[in-house]
Amino acid sequence: MILVVGANGMLGRDLMTLLGSRARGVDIDDIDITDLQSTERVVRALHPSVVVNCAAYTDVDGCEANVETAMQVNGEGVGHLAMATRTIGARLVQISTDYVFDGAKGSPYLEDDPPCPLNVYGESKLAGEMNAAVNPDHLIVRTQWLYGRHGKNFVETMLRLAREKDELTVVDDQFGSPTWTVDLARAIVALIDTGCTGIYHAANAGFCSWNGFARAIFQETGVDIPVRGMTTEQLNRPARRPLYSTLDCTRLEQDAGFRPQPWRDALRAYLVERTT
Ligand SMILES: NC(=O)c1ccc[n+]([C@@H]2O[C@H](COP(=O)([O-])OP(=O)(O)OC[C@H]3O[C@@H](n4cnc5c(N)ncnc54)[C@H](OP(=O)(O)O)[C@@H]3O)[C@@H](O)[C@H]2O)c1
Protein backbone atom coordinates (compact mmCIF):
# COMPACT_ATOMS: atom_id res chain seq x y z
CA MET A 1 0.00 0.00 0.00
CA ILE A 2 1.13 3.52 -0.81
CA LEU A 3 0.42 6.15 1.84
CA VAL A 4 -0.10 9.68 0.52
CA VAL A 5 0.56 12.32 3.19
CA GLY A 6 -1.04 15.66 2.29
CA ALA A 7 -3.75 13.77 0.40
CA ASN A 8 -6.15 16.75 0.44
CA GLY A 9 -3.72 19.11 -1.27
CA MET A 10 -3.58 20.01 -4.95
CA LEU A 11 -1.08 17.30 -5.92
CA GLY A 12 -2.20 14.86 -3.23
CA ARG A 13 -5.73 14.62 -4.58
CA ASP A 14 -4.66 13.92 -8.16
CA LEU A 15 -2.18 11.35 -6.89
CA MET A 16 -4.91 9.65 -4.85
CA THR A 17 -7.15 9.50 -7.93
CA LEU A 18 -4.39 8.01 -10.05
CA LEU A 19 -3.36 5.42 -7.45
CA GLY A 20 -6.96 4.38 -6.71
CA SER A 21 -7.14 1.29 -4.50
CA ARG A 22 -3.33 1.12 -4.19
CA ALA A 23 -3.36 4.20 -1.92
CA ARG A 24 -4.44 5.40 1.49
CA GLY A 25 -4.50 9.13 2.11
CA VAL A 26 -3.94 11.19 5.27
CA ASP A 27 -3.80 14.94 5.85
CA ILE A 28 -3.50 17.40 8.69
CA ASP A 29 -6.58 16.04 10.53
CA ASP A 30 -4.98 12.56 10.73
CA ILE A 31 -1.27 13.32 10.97
CA ASP A 32 0.85 16.33 11.89
CA ILE A 33 4.26 15.76 10.35
CA THR A 34 5.79 18.43 12.61
CA ASP A 35 5.06 16.06 15.51
CA LEU A 36 7.33 12.99 15.54
CA GLN A 37 4.95 10.95 17.72
CA SER A 38 1.93 11.67 15.52
CA THR A 39 3.96 10.77 12.44
CA GLU A 40 5.34 7.54 13.88
CA ARG A 41 1.93 6.48 15.18
CA VAL A 42 0.20 6.87 11.81
CA VAL A 43 3.00 5.32 9.76
CA ARG A 44 3.34 2.37 12.14
CA ALA A 45 -0.42 1.75 12.23
CA LEU A 46 -0.92 1.84 8.46
CA HIS A 47 2.38 0.10 7.65
CA PRO A 48 2.70 1.19 3.99
CA SER A 49 5.49 0.01 1.70
CA VAL A 50 5.84 3.54 0.26
CA VAL A 51 5.02 6.96 1.75
CA VAL A 52 4.63 9.89 -0.67
CA ASN A 53 4.89 13.20 1.15
CA CYS A 54 2.82 15.88 -0.59
CA ALA A 55 2.31 17.81 2.66
CA ALA A 56 4.10 21.13 2.82
CA TYR A 57 3.85 24.77 3.77
CA THR A 58 3.58 26.05 0.18
CA ASP A 59 2.94 29.79 0.63
CA VAL A 60 6.27 31.07 -0.73
CA ASP A 61 5.82 34.66 0.46
CA GLY A 62 4.24 33.48 3.73
CA CYS A 63 7.39 31.48 4.47
CA GLU A 64 9.43 34.72 4.63
CA ALA A 65 7.31 35.92 7.56
CA ASN A 66 6.92 32.48 9.17
CA VAL A 67 10.40 31.01 9.02
CA GLU A 68 9.87 28.70 11.99
CA THR A 69 6.71 27.14 10.56
CA ALA A 70 8.36 26.74 7.15
CA MET A 71 11.33 24.91 8.67
CA GLN A 72 9.11 22.80 10.92
CA VAL A 73 6.78 21.60 8.14
CA ASN A 74 9.08 21.53 5.10
CA GLY A 75 12.28 20.59 6.90
CA GLU A 76 11.80 18.81 10.24
CA GLY A 77 8.48 17.23 9.20
CA VAL A 78 10.25 15.39 6.40
CA GLY A 79 12.86 14.20 8.89
CA HIS A 80 10.07 12.74 11.02
CA LEU A 81 8.66 10.90 8.01
CA ALA A 82 12.15 9.65 7.13
CA MET A 83 12.62 8.22 10.65
CA ALA A 84 9.15 6.66 10.70
CA THR A 85 9.52 5.05 7.26
CA ARG A 86 13.04 3.83 7.98
CA THR A 87 11.79 2.09 11.12
CA ILE A 88 9.22 0.04 9.19
CA GLY A 89 11.42 -0.50 6.09
CA ALA A 90 9.27 1.68 3.79
CA ARG A 91 10.43 3.96 0.99
CA LEU A 92 9.96 7.73 1.41
CA VAL A 93 9.07 9.80 -1.64
CA GLN A 94 9.56 13.51 -0.98
CA ILE A 95 8.22 16.20 -3.32
CA SER A 96 10.60 19.12 -3.69
CA THR A 97 10.99 22.22 -5.79
CA ASP A 98 12.97 24.17 -8.40
CA TYR A 99 13.26 26.87 -5.71
CA VAL A 100 16.24 24.99 -4.25
CA PHE A 101 18.11 26.64 -7.16
CA ASP A 102 18.99 30.32 -7.61
CA GLY A 103 18.10 30.44 -11.31
CA ALA A 104 21.48 31.82 -12.36
CA LYS A 105 22.67 28.78 -14.34
CA GLY A 106 21.10 29.89 -17.62
CA SER A 107 20.20 26.37 -18.78
CA PRO A 108 17.93 23.61 -17.40
CA TYR A 109 18.99 22.33 -13.99
CA LEU A 110 20.30 18.78 -13.61
CA GLU A 111 19.64 16.74 -10.48
CA ASP A 112 23.29 17.04 -9.41
CA ASP A 113 23.61 20.81 -9.85
CA PRO A 114 24.47 22.51 -6.54
CA PRO A 115 21.38 23.96 -4.82
CA CYS A 116 21.44 27.58 -3.69
CA PRO A 117 17.99 28.74 -2.55
CA LEU A 118 17.09 32.43 -2.71
CA ASN A 119 14.20 32.35 -0.24
CA VAL A 120 13.01 30.74 3.01
CA TYR A 121 10.66 28.34 1.20
CA GLY A 122 13.58 27.06 -0.92
CA GLU A 123 15.81 26.77 2.16
CA SER A 124 13.14 24.83 4.04
CA LYS A 125 12.52 22.49 1.09
CA LEU A 126 16.27 21.91 0.75
CA ALA A 127 16.37 21.03 4.46
CA GLY A 128 13.54 18.59 3.69
CA GLU A 129 15.61 16.96 0.94
CA MET A 130 18.51 16.50 3.32
CA ASN A 131 16.25 15.15 6.05
CA ALA A 132 14.59 12.70 3.63
CA ALA A 133 18.01 11.08 3.26
CA VAL A 134 17.79 9.92 6.90
CA ASN A 135 15.94 7.03 5.26
CA PRO A 136 18.45 5.49 2.81
CA ASP A 137 15.47 4.23 0.77
CA HIS A 138 14.30 7.62 -0.46
CA LEU A 139 13.20 9.26 -3.69
CA ILE A 140 13.16 13.05 -4.12
CA VAL A 141 11.05 14.45 -6.96
CA ARG A 142 11.67 18.13 -7.74
CA THR A 143 8.98 19.92 -9.69
CA GLN A 144 7.75 23.46 -10.41
CA TRP A 145 4.93 25.88 -11.28
CA LEU A 146 2.15 23.43 -10.36
CA TYR A 147 -1.52 23.84 -11.21
CA GLY A 148 -4.36 21.38 -10.78
CA ARG A 149 -8.09 21.28 -10.29
CA HIS A 150 -7.91 20.82 -6.52
CA GLY A 151 -5.97 23.92 -5.55
CA LYS A 152 -5.66 27.66 -5.87
CA ASN A 153 -3.48 28.06 -8.91
CA PHE A 154 -2.17 30.49 -11.52
CA VAL A 155 -4.60 29.39 -14.26
CA GLU A 156 -7.65 30.01 -12.10
CA THR A 157 -6.20 33.26 -10.77
CA MET A 158 -5.65 34.58 -14.31
CA LEU A 159 -9.15 33.58 -15.43
CA ARG A 160 -10.66 35.26 -12.35
CA LEU A 161 -8.62 38.45 -12.82
CA ALA A 162 -9.65 38.58 -16.48
CA ARG A 163 -13.29 38.67 -15.36
CA GLU A 164 -12.57 41.48 -12.89
CA LYS A 165 -10.21 43.75 -14.88
CA ASP A 166 -9.82 45.32 -18.32
CA GLU A 167 -6.11 44.57 -18.63
CA LEU A 168 -3.50 42.59 -16.73
CA THR A 169 0.17 43.07 -15.96
CA VAL A 170 2.16 39.85 -15.48
CA VAL A 171 5.84 39.25 -14.77
CA ASP A 172 7.80 38.51 -17.94
CA ASP A 173 11.33 37.92 -16.63
CA GLN A 174 10.81 34.67 -14.67
CA PHE A 175 10.99 31.49 -16.74
CA GLY A 176 9.96 27.94 -15.86
CA SER A 177 7.77 25.02 -16.89
CA PRO A 178 4.09 25.17 -15.91
CA THR A 179 3.30 21.66 -14.69
CA TRP A 180 -0.11 19.98 -14.43
CA THR A 181 -0.45 18.00 -11.21
CA VAL A 182 -1.98 15.07 -13.14
CA ASP A 183 1.21 14.75 -15.21
CA LEU A 184 3.35 15.08 -12.10
CA ALA A 185 1.30 12.34 -10.42
CA ARG A 186 1.91 10.10 -13.46
CA ALA A 187 5.65 10.77 -13.24
CA ILE A 188 5.70 9.96 -9.51
CA VAL A 189 3.87 6.67 -10.05
CA ALA A 190 6.25 5.75 -12.91
CA LEU A 191 9.23 6.43 -10.62
CA ILE A 192 7.72 4.35 -7.81
CA ASP A 193 6.78 1.47 -10.08
CA THR A 194 10.28 1.29 -11.60
CA GLY A 195 11.89 1.35 -8.15
CA CYS A 196 13.83 4.57 -8.73
CA THR A 197 15.64 6.16 -5.78
CA GLY A 198 17.70 9.34 -5.41
CA ILE A 199 16.81 12.69 -6.98
CA TYR A 200 14.65 13.17 -10.09
CA HIS A 201 13.29 16.23 -11.86
CA ALA A 202 9.69 16.08 -13.14
CA ALA A 203 7.92 18.90 -14.96
CA ASN A 204 6.00 19.39 -18.18
CA ALA A 205 8.28 19.91 -21.20
CA GLY A 206 9.30 23.30 -22.58
CA PHE A 207 9.23 26.60 -20.73
CA CYS A 208 7.78 30.10 -20.77
CA SER A 209 7.51 33.19 -18.59
CA TRP A 210 4.53 33.77 -16.27
CA ASN A 211 3.46 36.36 -18.82
CA GLY A 212 3.70 33.79 -21.64
CA PHE A 213 1.74 31.33 -19.53
CA ALA A 214 -0.99 33.93 -18.93
CA ARG A 215 -1.21 34.68 -22.66
CA ALA A 216 -1.47 30.96 -23.44
CA ILE A 217 -4.29 30.57 -20.89
CA PHE A 218 -6.25 33.38 -22.55
CA GLN A 219 -5.56 32.09 -26.07
CA GLU A 220 -6.74 28.60 -25.14
CA THR A 221 -9.90 29.89 -23.47
CA GLY A 222 -10.72 32.57 -26.07
CA VAL A 223 -10.44 35.40 -23.54
CA ASP A 224 -9.55 38.72 -25.16
CA ILE A 225 -7.61 40.87 -22.67
CA PRO A 226 -4.39 42.88 -23.02
CA VAL A 227 -1.51 41.35 -21.01
CA ARG A 228 1.28 43.81 -20.26
CA GLY A 229 4.74 42.87 -19.00
CA MET A 230 6.48 43.80 -15.76
CA THR A 231 9.72 42.84 -14.05
CA THR A 232 10.10 40.78 -10.88
CA GLU A 233 11.68 43.86 -9.31
CA GLN A 234 8.58 45.95 -10.10
CA LEU A 235 6.29 43.29 -8.58
CA ASN A 236 8.35 43.48 -5.36
CA ARG A 237 7.13 40.31 -3.58
CA PRO A 238 8.53 39.43 -0.12
CA ALA A 239 10.36 36.30 -1.37
CA ARG A 240 13.08 36.48 -4.01
CA ARG A 241 12.50 34.05 -6.87
CA PRO A 242 14.82 32.36 -9.37
CA LEU A 243 14.60 33.94 -12.83
CA TYR A 244 15.29 30.77 -14.84
CA SER A 245 14.65 27.51 -13.03
CA THR A 246 13.66 25.04 -15.75
CA LEU A 247 14.36 21.45 -14.73
CA ASP A 248 16.10 18.95 -17.02
CA CYS A 249 13.93 15.81 -16.90
CA THR A 250 16.16 13.48 -18.96
CA ARG A 251 16.86 11.20 -15.98
CA LEU A 252 13.13 10.65 -15.44
CA GLU A 253 12.73 9.53 -19.04
CA GLN A 254 15.83 7.35 -19.05
CA ASP A 255 15.20 5.54 -15.77
CA ALA A 256 11.41 5.46 -15.47
CA GLY A 257 10.48 5.58 -19.17
CA PHE A 258 8.21 8.56 -18.55
CA ARG A 259 8.31 11.63 -20.78
CA PRO A 260 6.08 14.50 -19.59
CA GLN A 261 4.04 16.14 -22.34
CA PRO A 262 4.71 19.74 -23.49
CA TRP A 263 3.32 22.30 -21.04
CA ARG A 264 0.91 23.77 -23.58
CA ASP A 265 -0.67 20.35 -24.31
CA ALA A 266 -0.99 19.80 -20.56
CA LEU A 267 -2.69 23.19 -20.19
CA ARG A 268 -5.23 22.21 -22.87
CA ALA A 269 -5.90 18.92 -21.08
CA TYR A 270 -6.37 20.74 -17.77
CA LEU A 271 -8.79 23.23 -19.32
CA VAL A 272 -10.89 20.32 -20.59
CA GLU A 273 -10.67 18.47 -17.25
CA ARG A 274 -11.72 21.48 -15.14
CA THR A 275 -15.04 21.72 -16.94
CA THR A 276 -15.94 18.02 -16.57
N1 LIG B 1 2.44 24.44 -5.80
C1 LIG B 1 3.57 24.56 -6.53
O1 LIG B 1 3.65 25.37 -7.48
C2 LIG B 1 4.75 23.70 -6.20
C3 LIG B 1 5.94 23.88 -6.94
C4 LIG B 1 7.04 23.05 -6.64
C5 LIG B 1 6.95 22.09 -5.65
N2 LIG B 1 5.79 21.97 -4.94
C6 LIG B 1 5.72 20.93 -3.90
O2 LIG B 1 4.74 19.99 -4.28
C7 LIG B 1 4.12 19.42 -3.10
C8 LIG B 1 2.61 19.53 -3.23
O3 LIG B 1 2.27 20.91 -3.36
P1 LIG B 1 0.74 21.38 -3.42
O4 LIG B 1 0.73 22.71 -4.09
O5 LIG B 1 -0.11 20.26 -3.89
O6 LIG B 1 0.48 21.61 -1.85
P2 LIG B 1 -0.88 22.06 -1.09
O7 LIG B 1 -2.02 22.10 -2.06
O8 LIG B 1 -0.54 23.28 -0.30
O9 LIG B 1 -1.14 20.82 -0.12
C9 LIG B 1 -0.35 20.57 1.00
C10 LIG B 1 -1.17 19.77 1.99
O10 LIG B 1 -0.37 19.52 3.14
C11 LIG B 1 -1.15 19.78 4.30
N3 LIG B 1 -0.28 20.07 5.44
C12 LIG B 1 0.27 21.29 5.77
N4 LIG B 1 0.98 21.17 6.92
C13 LIG B 1 0.87 19.88 7.31
C14 LIG B 1 1.36 19.15 8.43
N5 LIG B 1 2.11 19.72 9.38
N6 LIG B 1 1.07 17.84 8.53
C15 LIG B 1 0.30 17.24 7.61
N7 LIG B 1 -0.21 17.87 6.53
C16 LIG B 1 0.07 19.18 6.38
C17 LIG B 1 -2.00 20.95 3.89
O11 LIG B 1 -3.08 21.14 4.78
P3 LIG B 1 -3.66 22.66 4.96
O12 LIG B 1 -4.15 23.08 3.60
O13 LIG B 1 -4.74 22.49 5.97
O14 LIG B 1 -2.50 23.49 5.41
C18 LIG B 1 -2.42 20.53 2.48
O15 LIG B 1 -3.54 19.69 2.48
C19 LIG B 1 4.73 20.19 -1.92
O16 LIG B 1 5.82 19.45 -1.41
C20 LIG B 1 5.27 21.46 -2.55
O17 LIG B 1 6.34 22.00 -1.80
C21 LIG B 1 4.70 22.74 -5.19
The ligand as a Gaussian input file, in Angstrom:
#p B3LYP/6-31G(d) Opt

LIG

0 1
 N        2.441000      24.444000      -5.801000
 C        3.565000      24.562000      -6.529000
 O        3.652000      25.367000      -7.481000
 C        4.751000      23.704000      -6.195000
 C        5.945000      23.876000      -6.936000
 C        7.042000      23.050000      -6.645000
 C        6.954000      22.091000      -5.648000
 N        5.789000      21.969000      -4.938000
 C        5.722000      20.932000      -3.898000
 O        4.736000      19.987000      -4.279000
 C        4.123000      19.425000      -3.103000
 C        2.607000      19.527000      -3.233000
 O        2.271000      20.912000      -3.358000
 P        0.738000      21.382000      -3.417000
 O        0.733000      22.711000      -4.087000
 O       -0.111000      20.258000      -3.887000
 O        0.479000      21.608000      -1.847000
 P       -0.881000      22.059000      -1.089000
 O       -2.017000      22.102000      -2.059000
 O       -0.536000      23.283000      -0.304000
 O       -1.142000      20.824000      -0.122000
 C       -0.346000      20.566000       1.005000
 C       -1.173000      19.773000       1.992000
 O       -0.370000      19.519000       3.141000
 C       -1.152000      19.777000       4.302000
 N       -0.281000      20.072000       5.442000
 C        0.275000      21.287000       5.775000
 N        0.977000      21.165000       6.915000
 C        0.874000      19.878000       7.308000
 C        1.360000      19.146000       8.434000
 N        2.105000      19.724000       9.379000
 N        1.069000      17.835000       8.534000
 C        0.297000      17.239000       7.612000
 N       -0.208000      17.868000       6.532000
 C        0.073000      19.180000       6.376000
 C       -1.996000      20.949000       3.888000
 O       -3.081000      21.138000       4.783000
 P       -3.657000      22.656000       4.961000
 O       -4.152000      23.081000       3.597000
 O       -4.741000      22.490000       5.967000
 O       -2.501000      23.488000       5.412000
 C       -2.416000      20.534000       2.478000
 O       -3.544000      19.685000       2.483000
 C        4.730000      20.194000      -1.925000
 O        5.818000      19.449000      -1.407000
 C        5.274000      21.457000      -2.552000
 O        6.337000      22.004000      -1.796000
 C        4.701000      22.744000      -5.190000

